[in-house]
Amino acid sequence: MPTAAERILVVDDERRNVQVFQMVMTGLGYEVSTAHDGASALEAVAQNLPDLILLDVNMPGIDGLEVCRRLKADERTRLIPIVMITGLTASEDRVRGIEAGADDFLSKPPAIPELQARVRSLLRLKRYTDELDSAEAVILSLGLTIEARDSYTHGHCDRLATYASALGKRLGLSAEELVALRRGGFLHDVGKVAVPDAVLLKPGRLTAEEFRLMQKHPVVGSALCAELRLLDDVRPIVRSHHERPDGSGYPDGLKGDAIPPLARIMSVVDVFDALTTARPYKQPLPRDESFRILRESAAQGWHFPTLVEEFISLAEASGFGLNLSLPSGPA
């Protein structure tokens, strides 16, 4: 039997069809809501996210294909399974549905046992997806918890997610890579959960032993991310954002092109944010001074010069760092 939380939205402009689907799904124990056209379907989804949608293709106004296309283009609704209910049998019509993002198809009138089986299967997959999303939310929250240990780094994760994804977009990276950069902004320092406060918050220079302890955080963070397959693209960011092109970085001493591309981006924006914000051991630097230091670091082999210049151009155009460059106490 389904859980009480599983909700199905039935969308069809023929009320008789709606009644049939509603009766069958309610009989199986699902909570059912209905809509009779595309516009009301989109409104219903916005008001209360369903766990699955049974969607008629041919409707007046906004048809089912367009409804499906819009929902699958929205990050908030793209993982909701959509079963297209259609009287169309031509393969090109099915192809149009696939291109719109439909998860499954049933022909009108659907065989009830087949309808039940498809719905159960897709809802089972939806539960797995929800569990993964919940696990990711826990990991992202852990990243924010690490940030919260130090009042000086308030907003650091959010800024890095913004800077990194904006730079990735400027460089023409894929949607998947942009998502990885956003997540990496929150998770890059998650391994600091293993660093004691006495070291993490120390106002002065770290001892050699303390620095060795600090250098372990990318490895710890990478191991934490390994528990979730959906963070596979984030792990290289977490592990390698302290690597340097000249090989002097940590934890693996990677050189040049061996450094993962997304980690190179995170490295630049991480240093920029550290320069332009207050820390226990320093006051924030003006933005132009931070640009100068980034360029000098690139000349020393600590960053990729082309990447630094791309970020500086982006920061100047977007105003990154302007509201952070005045000396202030911790946020």
Buried (B, 14 or more C-beta within 10 A) or exposed (E): EBEEEBBBBBBBBEEEBBEBBBEBBEEBEBBBBBBBBBBBBBEBBEEEEBBBBBBBBBBEEBBBBBBBBBBBEEEEBEBBBBBBBBEBEEEEBBEBBEEBBBBBBBBBEBEEEEBBEBBBEBBEBBBEBEEBEEBBEEBBEBBBEBBEEBEBBBEBBBBBBBBBBBBBBBBEBEEEBBBBBBBBBBBBBBBBBBBEEEBBBBEEEBEEEBEEBBBBBBBBBBBBBEEBEBBEBBBBBBBBBBBBBEBEBBBBEBBEEEBBBBBBBBBBBBBBBBBBBBBBEEEBBBBEEBBBBBBEBBEEBBBBBEBBBBBBEBBBEBEBBEEBBEEEEEE
